[in-house]
């Protein structure tokens, strides 16, 4: 394996494969943020949580360590164990796409929602055949460094909206709320009903229901990575609003209460009991999901440990695993194992473990970042699961 510094230099200097789907200033900012995350992981693994927390706090305040600073610090700590490089978002394709531009079929517009917790922009896709009839709604929460357009392109959820007839909303996390545009799933104030970011996401959902003829029994939420963690939170906080949830490469509700515990959870650490002992049980919920849940996770994910997928379906009784192989958009395929489960309350869940898959949306399009076109098609399976699980009450 080449030395980390050599790999880093190649990533920065290569004009053909920029590490982030951003330009100039934003690309440098995101590089600095990931440098800080790598260094924080190394410090945490080297039993220096205080230093790790300080590095992350600086990054989240918009003060990430510069490349030269990080390199110098690495030279001073040459014996520190290195963690695996965080996977880079896939570069957006510049070739002509064979599929139609679905954004030209329906109506894809930018909106803004404001409440006491702040404001968030969101993009709304309404399929071309909408004529006022009651349609399902899917709320999609992007991952770190992404935005609504990127997430829509990568998941191809708008194309599925045209095919199956539903509305799609993409709330956007601004850089002012999080340096790397991550949803703040690890903060106690953003883990409660009617507070912080959950209240903003629920408010956007209710605004769409008020403005369009949305079937209230078929409202769903899904997300990737930090967005997946936040999707799990809002589904648990608002069982009266969301009928089912989809979590891709995410984390369970209440697994973290600050940045150090977030890092530990991402690496597969057990933080729930420590948080409860610290008196933070009010932000946690160890009960099984109250709404149907479909979970996807690659077992080669080096960013969010796959143990988090099992934690998401804690309390569900698992049936026999079903091994399968799915052909992907790029001609390849990935083996995967599906477990169908039921909780004591009769709530259904599905757990999809994708063998050899990284931290990326399974079956996604190359036109978006953090996608793994090798399949299976997580978007199609989520839509299938959602439409099979309208809210019962």
C-alpha positions as CSV (number, residue, x, y, z in Angstrom):
1,X,0.0,0.0,0.0
2,X,1.5,3.4,-0.9
3,X,2.3,5.8,1.9
4,X,-0.6,7.9,3.0
5,X,1.3,11.1,2.2
6,X,1.8,9.9,-1.4
7,X,-1.8,9.0,-1.8
8,X,-2.9,12.3,-0.4
9,X,-0.6,14.3,-2.8
10,X,-2.1,12.3,-5.7
11,X,-5.6,13.1,-4.6
12,X,-4.9,16.8,-4.4
13,X,-2.8,17.1,-7.7
14,X,-4.9,14.8,-9.9
15,X,-7.1,17.0,-12.2
16,X,-9.0,13.9,-13.5
17,X,-10.3,12.7,-10.2
18,X,-11.1,15.6,-7.8
19,X,-11.8,14.2,-4.3
20,X,-15.1,16.1,-4.0
21,X,-17.9,17.2,-6.3
22,X,-17.3,20.8,-5.5
23,X,-15.2,23.7,-6.8
24,X,-12.4,25.8,-5.5
25,X,-13.0,26.9,-2.0
26,X,-15.5,24.2,-1.0
27,X,-13.2,21.5,-2.3
28,X,-10.3,22.7,-0.2
29,X,-12.6,23.1,2.8
30,X,-13.9,19.5,2.5
31,X,-10.3,18.2,2.1
32,X,-9.4,19.9,5.3
33,X,-12.4,18.5,7.1
34,X,-11.5,14.9,6.0
35,X,-7.9,15.5,7.0
36,X,-9.1,16.5,10.4
37,X,-11.4,13.4,10.6
38,X,-8.6,11.1,9.7
39,X,-6.3,12.6,12.4
40,X,-9.1,12.5,15.0
41,X,-9.7,8.8,14.3
42,X,-6.0,8.1,14.7
43,X,-5.8,10.0,18.0
44,X,-9.0,8.2,19.3
45,X,-7.5,4.8,18.4
46,X,-4.3,5.8,20.1
47,X,-6.2,6.4,23.3
48,X,-6.1,10.2,23.2
49,X,-9.9,11.1,23.1
50,X,-9.3,14.6,24.3
51,X,-7.1,15.4,21.4
52,X,-9.5,13.7,19.0
53,X,-12.4,15.7,20.3
54,X,-10.5,19.0,20.0
55,X,-9.6,18.3,16.4
56,X,-13.2,17.5,15.5
57,X,-14.5,20.6,17.4
58,X,-12.1,22.8,15.4
59,X,-13.3,21.2,12.2
60,X,-17.0,21.6,13.0
61,X,-16.4,25.3,13.8
62,X,-14.9,25.7,10.3
63,X,-11.3,25.6,11.4
64,X,-10.0,22.3,9.9
65,X,-6.3,21.6,10.1
66,X,-4.6,22.5,6.9
67,X,-2.8,19.9,4.8
68,X,0.7,21.0,5.8
69,X,-0.3,21.1,9.5
70,X,-1.7,17.6,9.3
71,X,1.4,16.3,7.5
72,X,3.7,17.9,10.1
73,X,1.6,16.4,12.9
74,X,1.8,13.0,11.3
75,X,5.6,13.3,11.1
76,X,5.7,14.0,14.8
77,X,3.5,11.0,15.5
78,X,5.1,8.5,13.1
79,X,4.4,5.6,15.4
80,X,0.6,6.3,15.7
81,X,-1.5,3.6,14.2
82,X,-3.1,4.7,10.9
83,X,-6.8,4.1,10.2
84,X,-8.1,3.3,6.7
85,X,-8.6,6.3,4.4
86,X,-12.1,7.6,4.3
87,X,-13.7,6.7,0.9
88,X,-13.9,9.6,-1.5
89,X,-17.2,10.6,-3.2
90,X,-17.4,9.3,-6.8
91,X,-16.7,12.0,-9.3
92,X,-19.8,13.0,-11.2
93,X,-19.8,11.6,-14.7
94,X,-19.4,14.1,-17.6
95,X,-20.3,11.6,-20.3
96,X,-23.7,11.7,-22.0
97,X,-26.2,9.7,-19.9
98,X,-28.3,7.0,-21.6
99,X,-31.3,7.5,-19.3
100,X,-33.7,10.4,-19.8
101,X,-33.2,13.5,-17.6
102,X,-36.1,12.9,-15.2
103,X,-35.9,16.4,-13.9
104,X,-37.3,17.6,-17.2
105,X,-40.3,15.3,-17.0
106,X,-41.7,16.5,-13.7
107,X,-41.2,19.7,-11.6
108,X,-38.1,20.1,-9.5
109,X,-38.2,23.3,-7.5
110,X,-36.3,24.9,-4.6
111,X,-38.3,25.9,-1.5
112,X,-37.5,27.2,2.0
113,X,-39.0,26.3,5.4
114,X,-38.6,28.4,8.5
115,X,-39.5,27.6,12.2
116,X,-38.2,28.4,15.6
117,X,-35.2,26.1,15.2
118,X,-34.0,27.9,12.1
119,X,-34.5,27.5,8.3
120,X,-33.7,24.9,5.7
121,X,-33.9,24.9,1.9
122,X,-35.3,21.8,0.3
123,X,-35.9,20.7,-3.3
124,X,-39.2,19.1,-4.2
125,X,-39.9,16.8,-7.1
126,X,-43.5,16.5,-8.3
127,X,-44.0,13.9,-11.0
128,X,-45.3,15.0,-14.4
129,X,-48.5,13.0,-14.1
130,X,-49.6,14.6,-10.8
131,X,-53.1,16.0,-11.2
132,X,-54.1,16.5,-7.5
133,X,-54.7,12.9,-6.7
134,X,-53.3,11.6,-3.4
135,X,-49.7,10.5,-3.7
136,X,-47.1,9.1,-1.4
137,X,-44.2,11.3,-0.2
138,X,-40.6,10.2,0.4
139,X,-38.3,12.6,2.3
140,X,-34.6,12.0,1.4
141,X,-31.8,13.1,3.7
142,X,-28.4,13.4,2.0
143,X,-25.0,12.5,3.4
144,X,-22.0,14.6,4.3
145,X,-20.6,16.9,1.6
146,X,-23.7,16.3,-0.6
147,X,-26.7,18.5,-1.5
148,X,-30.2,17.9,-2.9
149,X,-29.1,17.8,-6.6
150,X,-26.2,15.5,-5.9
151,X,-28.4,13.1,-3.8
152,X,-31.2,13.1,-6.4
153,X,-28.8,12.3,-9.2
154,X,-27.0,9.5,-7.3
155,X,-30.1,7.8,-6.0
156,X,-32.2,8.3,-9.1
157,X,-35.3,8.6,-6.8
158,X,-36.9,11.1,-9.2
159,X,-37.0,8.5,-11.9
160,X,-38.7,6.1,-9.6
161,X,-41.2,8.9,-8.6
162,X,-42.1,9.1,-12.3
163,X,-42.5,5.4,-12.6
164,X,-44.5,4.7,-9.4
165,X,-46.2,8.0,-8.8
166,X,-44.9,9.7,-5.6
167,X,-43.5,13.1,-4.5
168,X,-39.9,13.4,-3.3
169,X,-38.4,16.0,-1.0
170,X,-34.7,16.7,-0.4
171,X,-34.0,18.9,2.6
172,X,-30.6,20.4,2.5
173,X,-28.2,20.9,5.3
174,X,-26.2,24.1,4.9
175,X,-22.6,24.5,5.6
176,X,-23.4,27.1,8.2
177,X,-25.1,24.3,10.3
178,X,-22.2,21.8,9.8
179,X,-18.9,22.4,8.1
180,X,-19.2,19.3,6.0
181,X,-23.0,19.7,5.5
182,X,-23.7,16.6,7.7
183,X,-26.9,16.4,9.6
184,X,-26.1,16.7,13.3
185,X,-27.4,13.3,14.4
186,X,-25.0,13.1,17.3
187,X,-26.2,16.2,19.2
188,X,-28.8,15.8,22.0
189,X,-30.8,18.8,20.8
190,X,-31.0,17.2,17.4
191,X,-32.3,13.9,18.7
192,X,-35.6,15.0,20.2
193,X,-39.1,15.5,18.8
194,X,-40.0,19.2,18.1
195,X,-36.5,20.4,18.6
196,X,-33.5,21.2,16.3
197,X,-33.1,19.5,13.0
198,X,-35.9,16.9,13.6
199,X,-38.4,19.7,13.9
200,X,-37.2,21.3,10.7
201,X,-37.4,18.0,8.7
202,X,-40.9,17.2,10.2
203,X,-41.9,20.8,9.4
204,X,-40.9,20.5,5.8
205,X,-42.8,17.2,5.6
206,X,-46.0,18.8,7.0
207,X,-45.6,21.8,4.7
208,X,-45.6,19.6,1.7
209,X,-48.6,17.6,3.0
210,X,-50.4,20.9,3.4
211,X,-49.6,22.2,0.0
212,X,-50.1,19.0,-2.0
213,X,-52.6,16.2,-1.9
214,X,-50.3,13.7,0.0
215,X,-51.7,10.5,1.3
216,X,-51.0,10.8,5.1
217,X,-50.7,7.1,5.5
218,X,-47.9,6.9,2.9
219,X,-45.2,9.3,4.1
220,X,-41.7,7.9,4.4
221,X,-38.2,9.1,5.2
222,X,-34.8,7.7,4.1
223,X,-31.2,8.8,4.2
224,X,-27.5,8.0,3.6
225,X,-24.8,8.0,6.3
226,X,-25.4,11.1,8.5
227,X,-28.7,11.4,6.7
228,X,-29.5,7.8,7.5
229,X,-28.8,8.4,11.1
230,X,-31.1,11.4,11.1
231,X,-33.8,9.4,9.2
232,X,-33.8,6.9,12.0
233,X,-34.1,9.7,14.5
234,X,-37.1,11.5,12.9
235,X,-38.9,8.2,12.2
236,X,-38.6,7.2,15.9
237,X,-39.5,10.8,17.0
238,X,-42.5,11.1,14.7
239,X,-44.2,7.7,14.3
240,X,-47.5,9.6,13.7
241,X,-46.0,11.2,10.7
242,X,-43.8,8.7,9.0
243,X,-45.1,5.2,8.0
244,X,-41.7,3.6,7.4
245,X,-38.0,4.5,7.2
246,X,-35.0,3.6,5.1
247,X,-31.4,3.8,6.5
248,X,-28.4,3.3,4.2
249,X,-25.0,3.2,5.9
250,X,-26.3,4.9,8.9
251,X,-26.3,4.6,12.7
252,X,-29.0,3.8,15.4
253,X,-30.9,6.3,17.4
254,X,-29.1,7.5,20.6
255,X,-25.7,5.8,19.9
256,X,-23.9,9.2,20.4
257,X,-24.4,12.3,22.4
258,X,-21.3,14.4,21.3
259,X,-18.5,14.3,18.8
260,X,-16.2,11.8,20.7
261,X,-19.1,9.3,21.1
262,X,-20.0,9.9,17.5
263,X,-16.5,8.9,16.4
264,X,-16.7,5.8,18.7
265,X,-20.0,4.8,17.2
266,X,-18.8,5.2,13.7
267,X,-15.9,2.9,14.5
268,X,-18.3,0.3,16.0
269,X,-17.9,1.2,19.7
270,X,-20.6,0.6,22.2
271,X,-21.7,4.0,23.5
272,X,-25.3,3.6,24.5
273,X,-24.7,2.3,28.0
274,X,-22.1,5.0,28.7
275,X,-24.4,7.7,27.6
276,X,-27.2,6.4,29.8
277,X,-24.9,6.2,32.8
278,X,-24.0,9.9,32.1
279,X,-27.6,10.8,32.5
280,X,-28.4,11.4,28.9
281,X,-31.0,8.7,28.5
282,X,-33.6,11.3,27.6
283,X,-32.1,11.5,24.1
284,X,-31.9,7.8,23.6
285,X,-34.3,5.1,22.7
286,X,-33.2,1.5,23.0
287,X,-36.6,0.2,21.9
288,X,-37.1,-1.4,18.5
289,X,-38.3,1.0,15.7
290,X,-41.9,1.8,16.0
291,X,-42.3,1.9,12.3
292,X,-41.2,-0.5,9.5
293,X,-37.5,-0.2,8.7
294,X,-35.3,-1.2,5.8
295,X,-31.6,-1.0,6.4
296,X,-28.7,-1.3,3.8
297,X,-25.0,-1.5,4.8
298,X,-21.9,-2.6,3.0
299,X,-19.7,-5.0,5.0
300,X,-16.6,-3.3,3.7
301,X,-17.7,0.2,4.9
302,X,-14.6,1.9,6.3
303,X,-16.5,5.0,7.5
304,X,-19.5,3.7,9.4
305,X,-18.9,0.2,10.9
306,X,-21.4,-2.4,9.7
307,X,-22.2,-3.3,13.4
308,X,-24.4,-0.2,13.3
309,X,-26.7,-1.9,10.8
310,X,-27.4,-4.7,13.3
311,X,-28.0,-2.2,16.1
312,X,-30.6,-0.4,13.9
313,X,-32.7,-3.6,13.9
314,X,-32.1,-4.4,17.6
315,X,-35.2,-6.1,19.1
316,X,-36.4,-7.6,15.8
317,X,-36.6,-11.4,15.6
318,X,-34.6,-12.4,12.5
319,X,-35.8,-15.0,10.0
320,X,-33.5,-17.1,7.9
321,X,-31.0,-15.1,5.8
322,X,-31.5,-15.1,2.1
323,X,-28.3,-14.9,0.0
324,X,-28.6,-13.3,-3.4
325,X,-26.7,-11.6,-6.1
326,X,-27.9,-8.5,-8.0
327,X,-26.6,-7.1,-11.3
328,X,-25.5,-3.5,-11.1
329,X,-25.8,-0.6,-13.5
330,X,-22.1,-1.0,-14.5
331,X,-22.4,-4.6,-15.5
332,X,-21.0,-5.9,-12.2
333,X,-22.8,-7.5,-9.3
334,X,-22.5,-7.8,-5.6
335,X,-23.6,-10.7,-3.4
336,X,-25.8,-9.7,-0.5
337,X,-27.7,-11.2,2.3
338,X,-31.3,-10.2,3.2
339,X,-32.9,-10.8,6.6
340,X,-36.6,-10.2,7.1
341,X,-37.6,-9.6,10.7
342,X,-40.5,-8.8,12.9
343,X,-40.6,-7.1,16.3
344,X,-42.7,-8.2,19.3
345,X,-45.2,-5.5,18.3
346,X,-45.5,-6.9,14.8
347,X,-43.4,-4.2,13.1
348,X,-41.5,-5.5,10.0
349,X,-37.9,-4.8,9.1
350,X,-35.5,-5.8,6.4
351,X,-31.7,-5.9,6.8
352,X,-29.6,-5.9,3.6
353,X,-25.9,-6.6,4.1
354,X,-24.0,-6.1,0.8
355,X,-20.8,-8.0,0.7
356,X,-17.7,-6.1,-0.3
357,X,-19.5,-2.8,-0.6
358,X,-18.0,0.5,0.6
359,X,-19.6,3.5,2.2
360,X,-21.9,4.3,-0.8
361,X,-25.5,4.1,-2.0
362,X,-26.0,0.6,-3.5
363,X,-27.1,0.5,-7.1
364,X,-26.7,4.3,-7.4
365,X,-25.9,6.3,-10.5
366,X,-22.4,7.5,-11.3
367,X,-23.9,10.9,-11.8
368,X,-23.9,11.4,-8.0
369,X,-21.3,11.1,-5.3
370,X,-21.0,8.2,-2.8
371,X,-22.6,5.7,-5.1
372,X,-21.8,2.0,-5.8
373,X,-23.5,1.1,-9.2
374,X,-22.7,-2.6,-8.7
375,X,-26.0,-3.1,-6.9
376,X,-28.4,-4.2,-5.5
377,X,-30.7,-1.2,-6.3
378,X,-31.3,0.3,-2.8
379,X,-33.6,3.0,-4.2
380,X,-35.9,0.5,-5.9
381,X,-36.0,-1.8,-2.9
382,X,-36.7,1.1,-0.5
383,X,-39.6,2.2,-2.7
384,X,-40.9,-1.4,-2.9
385,X,-40.7,-1.7,0.9
386,X,-42.3,1.7,1.5
387,X,-45.3,1.0,-0.8
388,X,-45.8,-2.3,1.0
389,X,-46.0,-0.6,4.4
390,X,-48.6,2.2,4.7
391,X,-49.1,3.5,8.2
392,X,-51.6,1.2,10.0
393,X,-53.1,3.8,12.3
